[in-house]
């Protein structure tokens, strides 16, 4: 049995995560439930998107 069947595996390069191998058979509902609550209640997703677009445009890296 491969370790990737039971655990997530992180591949690093120079100490930074470059890739993540995950179990393709994991329970998707449980995965989605695990994401609930990670954002603060006052998170402004649209504001962050606009801020990211402004930063990308100013750097000349807008990919739209």
Buried (B, 14 or more C-beta within 10 A) or exposed (E): EEEEEEEEEEEEEEEEEEEEEEBEEEEEEEEEEEEEEEEEEEEEEEEEEEEEEEEEEEEEEEEE
